[in-house]
């Protein structure tokens, strides 16, 4: 595998059993994600977007095929090993923020670091840097209910970044925001990609959001084709 390739799916099949019926989402899917890529994945409901994102995040394992990340196999890891792998490599950003309402912004951002061996002083330094990156240093003491939707999503981005993951996975990150706020959030993601070389995979139904990515894959019935973005 080339040093430029961070993630590779080779002949991946994913099936679920529902009652007596076997549902195949992917059949021999192949995919490469290079370091520093910003990839938007679009497609109709039921096309497999969420399943693909879950597989990239190590939440779902393939039925067959190989999944390789940064030169190591992911599909052969146990559940316990996967949890550690996710904590070290993946940052998740969701549509509905998933913040703890009783914790302030700084404490929400710190949560992933509680799984690490970092001391309190180091955790606080990392949290401050992450909040500064999303222009929320002045809201560190505010709880989610005291912030706008856009500010809450920026806290969620800071939480995803605080452990310096190699890959950011975004599931409809602007789906609950108005256009202006959505563009601000997408601008932050774009900055993380261009300035800090963060590798980002974003599932979105919004063509405007996809324009912020470097490339778009259109997924349909478990298969995708790459299309050039029109600017």
N, C-alpha and C positions, 0 to 999 in steps of 0.2 A: 504494500500500500504506500502510495506517495506520501512524503512528509507534509504536503499541502492539504491532504485529505484528513479531516478530523473524524468524520463519521461515514461509515459505509454499510449499506444493507445489500446483501447478496442473496438472490433467490429466496426472498422472505415470503412465507405463507402464514396467514393468520386466520384461524377458523374458530367459531364459537358453536356450541351445541345449545339449541333452544328447543326444549321438549324433545321431540323425535327428529327435529330438523337440524341439519348442519349448515351453518351460514359461513361462507368464505368471504372475508373482507379483502384480503390480498392473496394473490396467487403468483408466486415467483416475481416479487417486486424487487427492483434494483434501484439504488439511489446513492449518490455521493454528495457530501456537504464539505466544502473546503473551509479551512480556517479563515476567519474574517468574512465569511459569507453573511448576507442578510437575505434570507429566503422567505418569501410569502407563499403560503399554500392556500389555494382557493378551490372551491368546488361545492356542488349542491349538497343539501342535507342528506346524510346517509352514504356519502362518497368514501368515507373512511378517514376523514381529516383528524378527528379526535383520537381514533385508534392509532393512527400513525404518530401523533404527538405523544400519546401514552407510551408507545413502544420506544420512541426516541428518549423519553424520560425514564425508561426502565420501570415504568408502572405495569405495563403489559409485556410479556415475553412472546416471541414468535412461536408459531406451531412448528415451523421448520425454517431452515435457512440460517445464515450467519449475520450477526450484528457486531461490527467492529468499531470501537471508539478509541482514538488516539493510539492505535496499534494493538489494543487488547480486546479480546472477545468479551462481549457483554451478555450474549445469549446463554452462556454456560454458567453464569453466576447464580448462586443460591439467593433466596429472599434476603437473608441477612447481609450477604455481600453486596447485593443490589442497593440496599438502604445506605450503606457506607459509600458506595460508588456515586449515588445520587447526591449525597451531602457534599461530596468533594468536587463534583463536576458540573452539576445542573442547577440552574436558577429558573424558577417557575414564576410566570406572571399570568394572572387569570383575569377574566372579565369582571368578576365581582369582588376583587381586591383580597378577600379572605383575611382581613385584619382582625386582631383580637380587640373587641370594643372597650375592654376595661384597661388596656395598656396604652400608654402614650406612643407617639411615633417612634421615639428612640428604642423603647422596649420591644415594639413590634419588629423593628429592623434587626434587633439583636437576636431574635429567636433562633435563626439558623446557627448562630455562633455558639449557642449553648450545647450543641452537639459536638463541638470541637474541644481541643485542649487549651485554647487560648485563655489567658488570665483576664480578669475583669478589666484591668487597665487597657489591655490590647483590644478587647472587645469594644470598649467605649471609643477608642481611637478609630477603629474600623467603622463603627456606626456613624460617628461624626463625619468621616470622609464620605460615606455613602449618601448621607443626607445632604451634604454640601454639593455632591455631584448632581443631585436632582433639584437643587435650589430650595431646600426645605430646612436648612440649618436653624432658621428662626422658629420653626414649628415643632422642634424636637419634643417639647413638653406637652403638646396637644394630643388629645385622644381623637380617634377616627370621627366621632360624632361632632367634633368641633372643627372639622375640615370639609372642604368641598370634595366632590367626586374626583376631580382632577388631582387634588392634593393627596387624596387617599391612594390613588393609583400610583402617584410618584413615590409615596411611602412603600407601596408594594414593589416598585422597581428597585428602590434602595435595598429592601429586604432581599430581593433576588440577587443583587450585586454584592452584598456585604461579604460573602465568603469567596469572592473573586472566581466564579465558576467559569469553565471553559465554554459553556453553551447556555444561552438563554432561550427558553421555550415560552412562547407567548400565545395564549389561547383567547382569541377575540379581545385583545387588551383594550380596545377603544369602543367595544360594543355597547357600553352603558354610558357613554359620554356624548356631549354635544360636539358639533363639528369643530369649533374653535379649540375646545379643550382636547379633543382627540388629536388634532394636528400638533398641539404642544407635546403630548405624550409621544406621538410618533417621531417628532423632532428629537426628543431625548433619546429614543431608541436608535435613530439614525446617527446621532452624535456618538453614542456608545460604540456603534459599529465603525464609523469613519475615523474617529479620534483615538479610541481605545482598542480598536480591532476586535471587539466582541463579536463572536459568532452568534447569530440570532436566527431562529426559525419561528415564524409567526403564522398562525392560522387565522384567517380573516374572511369575512363575506363581503368586505367593503373594498371596491376597486380603488378608491382614493387612498385607503391605507396601504394597499399593495404598491402604490406608486413610490412609497418611501423606501421600499426594499430594492436590492440590487437585481433580483430576478424573481419570477413567479412561476410556480408549478400549479397547473390546474389538475385536480384530482377528480376522477369520475369512475365510479364502480370499481374502485381499487386500483386503477391505473392512472398515470399522469403523463402529461406532455409539457415540455418547457416552451413558453411563449415569450417573445421579446416584449418588454414593456413599452407602451406608447407614451411619449412625453410631449 
